Amino acid sequence: MLDEDRLFPLEGRARNLARGLYSEVRDLPIVSPHGHTDPCWFAENQPFPDPAQLFVTPDHYVFRMLCSQGVALTDLGVPRVDGGATEADGRKIWRLFARNYHLLRGTPSRMWLDHSFHHVFGIDRRLSAETADWYYDHIADCLARPEFLPRALFERFNIEVIATTEAATDNLRWHRMIRESGWSGRVVTAYRPDGVVDPEMAGFADNVALLGQQTGFDTATWDGYLDAHRARRAFFKDHGATSSDHGHATARTEDLPQADAAALFQKALRGQCTADEADAFRGQMLTEMARMSLEDGLVLQIHPGARRNHSDPVMAVHGRDKGFDIPGRTDYVAALRPLLNAVGMRPDLTVILFTLDETSYSRELAPLAGVYPCLRLGPPWWFHDSPEGMMRFRQMATETAGFYNTVGFNDDTRAFCSIPARHDVARRVDCAFLATLVATGRLAADEAPELARDLTYGLAKKAYKL
């Protein structure tokens, strides 16, 4: 079912060049420096429950499309926040998914799923209402075998290292279990402090108090709060972390006098911040985290621009992260200036910028990364992690930022079986782009193979200190 030349240029010479480049990188190990797979999978190494729980219920890329055509999330087994009834029969969920599989035609999700079905499960027929039960039985039978356990798949996927993402107050028990198990797979964590730096997040004050209990610092004070962050970052580094990750609504940064920052922190603890003050506090904490990165070496990732939980009714029934996060316009030039004035010229700091606003690539992000030593551009993320999105990124960013102010590819996914598919798409698109540069005389043919390897493997390892 899979075209061996998919995503390559149509023109003969460029297509042949892309084939050659791809042959050199297709089997390189996967470096997955940012994502959301569950470390419990690798710690306990238990079979995945059933095909629906593996491919449908946890994947917002899949169920948001079905939801857009009137399929109820409860019918897809998506949990309710009140514990109310949702469909629990995996076969029924799978049949519903199969009947609607055509809705994914032409989308990245369809390409990832077809790749997973073919390469992971050896399937050579298309999913449909007619093949639904055959698919379900075949995949379920595979999942019961030792070679389909999470660790076996990790090794089969040729994953060299994978980073998960945990809240600042997480106890990291699964990472300890992995480390103590003696298994050779490398699974590291990343420090995600949103719950203790965002005054608008539910339970903020309680989370800050827990941060204090975990570290022994008085987090009712500004200095104690900062020291608690330093302690938790050190704890995460001890569990393999090389990066922190910040999912703020905007890219705003601030560099307030410390007395003003302390006063703003007190307002946040009391729940008295206006929306603008809450945003200012998040911005101040990005600058504080950048300074901490100069101390401890963690790479700082900024993932702004998601207008999260857009549907109030879905939020009320199903909670956060259920496919209703929508991209929004994002400013970077003015927003990042306070942080960049403070630490932007430090080459020993790495700040990786992501965006959901593609219009900012050539106008703002590439020019910023093309001059500030600390900045790197993250790959296309979320709604733009598609072949077209990846190609647009290269076209818009390369002319100003070049290749070496980018960081290769990361999959940023919860869908474990899609990881090799996503990396394969990125490798094919990058090889297609490089082949076009060679064919049009903009890149020497002998430089392209080294560059392909860097984009596939080397840049991610270097940027994320892996």
N, C-alpha and C positions, 0 to 999 in steps of 0.2 A: 504493500500500500504506500510505502514511503519512497518518493523520488530521490534517487541518490544525488541529483544535482539541485535539490531544492535550495532556494535562496541565493543561488549563484547567478552571475550576470547572464543575460541572454546572448550577448555577442560572443562569438567563437573564441577569440584570443583571450579575452578577459575571463571567460568561463574556464578555459584550460588553465590559466594562471591560478584562478581560485581553487580549482581541483588540486593543483599541486601544493599550494599553500595549506589547504585543509588537510591533505594527507600527512603533513608534518606536525599538525597540532591536534588532530582529532583524538589521539590516544594519550595526550598529556594528562597527568593527574588533575583532578578537580580541586581547586582551592576555593572554598566557600566562606569568605570572611565575614559575611553578615547574613543572618537569616533567623527563622523562627521555628525550626524543627524542635521537637520536644526532647530534652535530654533524657527523660524517663525511658524513651524507646531504647536508647543505647545502654542505659544503666540496667534495666530489667531484662532486655533482650527477649521480650515475649512476642508471640505472633500478633500481627495486626488483626483486628477483630473480624472484619468482613470487607468485601469490595466497596460497599457504600461508605463505611467508616473510613476507608483509605482514600477514596477518590471524590466523594460527593459532599458529605455532611460537613467536613472541616474546611472546605475550599471555597472561599468567598468569590473567587474568580468564576467558579462554576455556578453556585447557587444564585448569585446576583443576576446572571443572565436568565435563568429559568424564572426567577421572581419577576423580572421585567416583562415576562409573557404570561403572568398571572398564576404561576405555580406557587402555592403557599409554602413558606419556609418550614412550617410545622410538618408538612407532608414530606419534606426532605430530611427530617430528623434533626433540624437545627434546634438546639435546646432553648427552653424558655427560662427567663430569669426567676420566675415564680415556681419552677419545678413542674409546671403543668404538662399535660400530655402532649407528646409529639410522636410521630411515626417511629417505631422502634424495630420494625421488620426490615432488615437490610435488603431482602429480595424485593419487597414492594418499592423501597426507595430506588433501588437499582433499575427496576422496570420503568418507573416514572422518569428517571434520568435518561434511560435509553430511548424512550419514546420522544424525548425532546432533544436528543443529541444533535439533531440538525440545526438547532438554534446556534450552535457554536461554530458553524461553518465559517471559514475565513479568519477566525480569531486565533490569537496565540494559544489560548487554552486548548483548542482543537488540535493544534500541532503538538503541544506537550503531551496531551492525552494519547494521541495516536502513537507517538514515539514511545511512551511508557508501555502501552498495550503490546506493541510489537517487540521492543528491545528487552523489556523486563519480563514480560509474560509469554513471549513467543507467539502472539496472536497474529493471524494473517487474514482476518476478515473484519469487515466494518461493524461497529456497534450500531444496533437498530432495535426496534421493538421485536423483530423476528429473532435476533441473535442474543437478546438480553439474558435469557436464562442460561444459554450456553456460556456466555461471558462470565456470568456470576459463578457458575459451577467451576469453570476452569480456573478463575482467579482465586476463588475460595480454596480449591484443592492445592494450588500453588502456595498460598499463605500458610498452609498447615505443614509445609516441608521446612526442614532446617535451613535450606539454602535461601529461604525467603524471610528469615528472621532479620531484624533491623541491622545487627552487626554484619551479617553475611552480605546483605545488600550494600551496606556502606563500603565493604571491601570490593564487592563486585562493581560498584559504580566508580571505583578507583578514586575515592575521595581521600585526599592527603590530609586535609584538615577542614573542620566545619565549626563555625561559630554559632552558638545559640544566643538568645537575648533574654536576660532576666532582670526583674525589677531590683532596684537598689537594696530593698529589704529582703530579697529572697535568701533562703538559707543555703542554697546551692548543694543540697543533699545529693541530687542526682549526679552532679559533677564529681562529688567526692566518691560516690559509689563507682562511677566509671573509672576514676583514677585508681581506686583500691582493688578493682577487679582483676587487674593485670592484663586487660585487653589492650592491644597495641593501637587501636583507633584513636585518633586525636580529635577530641571534642572540647572546645573552649567556650567560655562564656563571654558576654559583653555587658557592660554596666549601663543599665537603662534607668536613669533617676527621675523620669517624668512624674511619678507619683509623689516625689518629695521635693520637686521644684515647681510644680504647677499649682498655684493657689486655687484654680478653678476645678481641679480634679477632686472628685468625691473622696472624702477621708484624708485630705491633705494634712491637717493638723495631727490626726492620729498617726499617719505614716511618719511624720517628722518625729513624733514622740517615740515610735518604735525604733527609728533610726538611732535615737539617743540611747534607748535600752540596749540595743545590739552593740553599741560601741563604747558606752560608758561616758560619753560626752553630754554636756548639758545643751541639748538642742533647742532649749527655750531662749538661748542667746545666739547672736549672729556668729560670734567666733566659735562657739561650741558646735553650732550647726555646720560650719565649714570644716571644722576638724573631724566631725563625724563622717562627712563625705570623703575626706582623705582616708580615713580608716576603712571605710567600706570599699573604696577603690583599691586599696592595698589587699583587702580580702579577696576581691574579684581577681586581681592580678595573680594572687596565689593559686587561683583556680583556672589559670590560663588566659585570662582576659588580656587582650592587647588594644581594646578600643572601648570607648563609651559611645552611647547612641542617644540622640535627643529628637523626639518627635513633636516638635512645637508647631503650633498653628501658623506662626510667622517666622521669618528669619531675623527678627529684631534682636539686636544686642544693645547692651548698655554698659557704661563704665562709670558708675556713680561713685562719688566720695563714699568711703566706707561707713561714715555716720548715716548718710542718707540711705544706703543699702540696708543697714541695720534697722532703721526706722520702717522701711518698706517691708522688711521681713516680719516685723512685729505686727503690722497691719495684716499681712498674709496669714499669720498664725491665728489672729482673731477673726478671720473671715470677713474683713472690712475693706478689702481691695476693690476698687472699681475694675471694670474690664481692662481699661488702659493700664492701670497700676499692676494688675496681674500679668499683663503682657510685658511690662517693664521689668517685673521681677524675674520672669523667665529669661528675658534678655540679659539681665545682670548675671544670672546663673550660667549662661553660656560663656560669658567672659570669665567668670570665676573658674569654670571647668577648663577653659583654655589655659588659664594660669596653672591649674593643677596638673594639666597634661605636660606642661613644661617641667613640673617637678617629678612626675612618675612615669612619663613616657607614653601614656595611653593616647591612641589616636582619637580625635574628636569627630564624630559623625553628626551632621545636622540634616534631619529629614523634615523640612517644613512644607507647608502648603496644602495639607489635607484638611478640608472642612469636615470634621469627623461627625459621624452619627447624624446625618442630615435629616433622617426621618424620625420625628418624635415618636410616632406609634411603634415603629420597629424597635427603637431604643427601649421603649417601655416594656415591650413583650420579650424581646430577645437579647437586649443589652448591647454592649459595645462590639465593634469589629464584626458586623454582620453584613458587609457589602455596601453600606450606605455612606462610606467616606467618599467625598467628591473633591477633585482638584479645584484650587482657587488661584487667582492672581497673586503673585508673590514678588515683593521688592527685595533686592539683594544689595544694590549699590549703597543706598542710604542705611539700610538696616544693619549691614555688617560693619559699617565704618567704625563705630566705637570699639568693637573687638579688634579690628585690623589696626586701628591707631595704637591700641595697647600692645598687641603681640604679633601683628601681621607680618613683620619683617624678620621673624625668627625662623631660620631654616630648620631648627631642631623641634619645631612644632608641626604637626600634620592635622589640618582641618579638611575633612572631606564633605563637599557640598552636594546635596541631592536636590532635585526639584520635581514638582508635578506641573510646573508651568513651563512648557517647552519654549514659549516665546522669549524666555529669559536667557537661553543658552548663548546665542550669538550677541545679544544686546548687553548682557550683564555678567553672566557666569564665566564665559570663556575669557573676556577681557580681565576680569578679576583674577582668575587662576593663572592667566598668562603674565602676571606681573608680581603678585604677592608670593613670596617664598613658602608661606605656610599652607597655601590653598591647593587642593586637588579637586577634580570633578568626579563625583560618583557616577556610575553608569545609569542609563535610563531605568527608571524605577516605577513599579506599579503600573498604572494605566499606559505607560510608554515602554514597558519591557517586551516589546513586540519587534518583529523584524523591521518594520517601517520606522518604529521609534528609535531602534538602535542605529539604523542608517541615518536618520535625521540628526541624531546626536553627533555622529562622526562628521557629517557634512557641516553642521553649524559650529561645532566646538573646535575642530582640528585647525582651522585656518588661523585661529587666534591663540588657542591654548596648546596646540600641538598634541602629540600623543602622550608625552611623558609627564604632563600635568593631569593625566587621568589615571584611573586605578584599576584598569582591566574590567572584569565583570564580577558581579555577585548576584546570587539568585533571589535573596530576600524572600524566601518562601517557607510556608508551613507544609507544603505538599511534597513529601519526601521523594516519591517516585518521579516527580517532575524535575528533580535537580539535574540529572544527566541530560534531559531533554532541553532544559533552559540553557545549559552551558553549550550544548551542541548548536543551538540556534545562534548564540552569541559568536561562537567560533566561525560558523558559516558566514554570518553577516560581516564580521571583521575581515575575513579572507576575501569576500566579495568586494569590500571597500578598497582593500589594499590592491587587489588585482586591477581594479579600475584606475587607481593611481598609477600603477605600472603601465597599463595599456595606454594611458593618455600622457605618458612621459613626465609625470610629476613625482615619481618615486623610482629609484634604481632597482632593477630586478634582484640584485644581490642583497639589497637591504630588506626586502619584504619578508623573507623567512624569519630573520631575527626579530623583526617587529611583530610578526604574527605570534611568535612564541612569547614575546613580552606581553602582548595584549591578552593572551590566553592564560598565562601562568605567572610570569615574572613580576608584572606591575602590582598585582594583588598581593603577592607575598611581600614585596618591598614596602608598599604603602601601609599595610596592616601589620608589619613587623612579624610576619609569620615564617 
